[in-house]
């Protein structure tokens, strides 16, 4: 499209303006004779702050033009030649370097342009100059009928002609550009405002989404809150691969969301362990299977009483007896049962700290190191059951009620009566 009016715009150049995804830049050209000064400054009609201009000598191609900031571009200029091309043109007495001399001839190609971008073209020319510009949509006519003022940035229609929204034509296989041909007079300079390089390709997402435990609930039944998130291409799929004694709540979410999505995994039977496998992928297909497990419900007084029942059954069967001389053997066996009762009572009251203290004390009297309170064939099994109970009640040897706090400095004191002490140690 040819712009015929553009009042108040200053420029001595040919310009191409981009209306596409890449950032626009300006390429400036000052045609001249060998030895001429090359124009410099941001006074062209399409200048956006840069001052660099490319000096192009008549009939000499310029395959690599700089932008107005001096940066390299893929844009080039190649003259169209005839067997007897007209010579250069000089305009005497011009008060600027841009319009002091120009070129006559068949025209030129601007190459290295982006095929999917739009450009604006400003051409500085002499009085009464006309020309055509080949672009992807055909040909646009340019005409500067007025007499140049030679004052920059100049007047549209006199100092420069302006054409906009030009899509590059394929001038040769794989080469896209604009062809200015058949000028009827001298062309002094040009500015090209548009894309000088292709936009950077989008980053490739190769990072799988996160799927981590955000919080836990000890129940019973136990449950996990999981957080899934992908900050690049976004979440694409959350699916249950397998589930054993567990239910999974997956909320709805928008495809490609980068916000966190929270899931809940809950045990079915709180006395049994639970396992779930989840497939989590992003929009690009990155991801995999995540497995989460929940152990059986925390041991309560009922679980402790199973240890006490085993103790009583073993005593009745004669496979667990007191360890000590005389009457102290029965007394020590009774003291061991009292400690187990203390464990169960503390658990029933929700006092894990006291329960852990009783367990630590009882285990020291049933670990094979003298003096033990009990012995016999069932003693190793009793110790094993007590260790399991301790592992469930005391996390890292700290009460589970203190697992997220500070471990108590000392355990509880086990109350003992004087009569019990005398019985334990065979004192009269």
Helices and strands as residue ranges (DSSP letters): E 2-3, E 24-32, E 54-57, E 76-79, E 89-90, E 101-102, E 107-111, E 118-125, E 129-135, E 138-144, E 160-167, E 169-172, E 175-181, E 187-195, E 210-217, E 223-229, E 235-244, E 246-250, E 261-267, E 274-282, E 287-294, H 301-317, E 321-322, H 328-348, H 352-364, E 374-375, H 379-393, E 394-395, E 398-399, G 400-402, H 418-424
